[in-house]
Amino acid sequence: MIKYVPGFIGAVAAYIVLKVFGWVESLSTEILLFFGTYLIVTVIVDVAMKQYGGKKK
């Protein structure tokens, strides 16, 4: 179950970014914003979780 946390956090962050940038009228820009935010946040959270897990051992 814990392996899905980075993806969930990334999706929530991407959704929030879409709401903040709601004034953007271009679908392609919205798609780029969503997937760009999702990818960046998911990678950052995943790396942070791996580093935290490595320190606990």
N, C-alpha and C positions, 0 to 999 in steps of 0.2 A: 504494500500500500504506500509506503514512503517513497517509492520510486516515481509515483505520479505527482508528487508535490511540486517539483520544478515546473512541470507542464501546466499544472493548475494555476500556480502563481503567475506564470507567463501569460496565460490566457486572461486572467483577471487584469493584469497590468495593461495588456493590449486593449481590452475592452474599455478601461478607464481612459486610455490615450484617445480612443475613437470618440468618446464622449467629450473630452476636452477640446479636441479638434473637430467638433461637429460642424463647424462653418465651412469645412472643406467640401466642395461640391463634386469633386472628381472621384469616381469609383476606383480608378486605378491608384490614385494617391492614398485613398483610404485602405486599400488592400496592402500597399507597400508599408504604410504606417503600422497596420495590424501585425503583419508577419515580421517586419523589422523589429518591432517592440517585443513580440513574442519570442523571437529567436535570441535577442540580446538578453532579455530578462531570464529566460530559461537556462541559457548557458551560464550566466553569472550565478544563479541560484544553485545549479548543479555543481559547479566548481566549488562554491562555498560549502555546500553540504559534504562533498568529498573531502575537503580540507578539514572540516570539523570532525568528520568521522575518523580521519587519519590521526588526529591529535588525541583522540580519546583512547586509543589502543596503548 
